[in-house]
Amino acid sequence: DGERTYHTIEHSLSDEGLLEITLDRPERLNALNGDLMDEVMHLLDSTPQDDVRAVTFEGTGGKAFSAGADITGFSGIEPHEKGVTEFFEAVANYPRPTLAKIDGYCLGGGNELALACDLRIATEDSEFGFPEINLGLIPGGGGTQRAIRMLSDARAKELVFRGHRIDAELAEEWGLINRAVDDDEFDDVVAEYVDDLVSGPPIALQKAKQVMNAGRDQDLSAGLELEAQAFGLLLGTEDMQEGAAAFMEKRDAEFEGK
Ligand code: CO8
């Protein structure tokens, strides 16, 4: 089943454990359709998790990360279609760190995919927005909920109510993305982030993601309990021993995820 051929994405898995996923519908500015969502979910499901240490998403064609849901196929999308929520949740809850590499338009469902990732790095000329309101819609891939949790109330509502695009500099100022970087520094900055993610301790990264995601939607005492449990578990890992030994021996740690 892992042999399946994909038509809307490209992917590669490096020896270091970086799974790179490229949205590959440049003629539609990498708009999301049912096939693309299905193929991403299948790839994440069928790639052995132990081989993956981090995942990046990007768009092909040089113009867009993704311009959102494929408007030409809208009539085919059912209300409350299970696949849509399932797709964005599969990305958001994937047990490895995820990073969106954004170069160009990042709109609607494309912006929601980026927000479902843990980290977002964008070129300076990228543009972000939720244009759904211009179509008589609202974001349908978690955008209203993630934006209101991630941004200030006023900024989240401005994006959703007005449907205007903001540039990468403002997106960084608002906290929508981690970094807006010059075109010529983009690959280097992304590589530095990716290097940290693939060489970091896999279980600790997985636990950090899990408790931060779960704790965001709970009260502080419940979140602190989750953290304490994860911390206790990590104290018993070989990675923790290795990290401490590497510190004492003044060398880089080599984490194996045990
Ligand atoms: N769907 C389908 N095709 C698209 C989309 C899209 N979202 N965006 C662009 N395209 C197509 C264009 O139709 C065009 O095709 P053609 O060459 O055949 O005419 C081609 O891509 C190039 O686009 P443009 O010529 O429009 O390029 P411009 O540089 O003039 O404009 C823009 C770029 C500003 C990005 C413009 O294309 C645009 O406004 N696109 C629509 C953006 C939009 O409204 N997105 C929101 C869609 S709704 C949504 O995302 C809801 C999410 C719900 C959950 C997710 C479920 C999957």
Residues whose N, C-alpha, C, O or C-beta is under 5 A from the ligand:
A	BS01	CO8	E27 R28 L29 A31 L32 A67 G68 A69 D70 I71 T72 V84 Y105 L107 G108 G109 P131 E132 P139 G140 G141
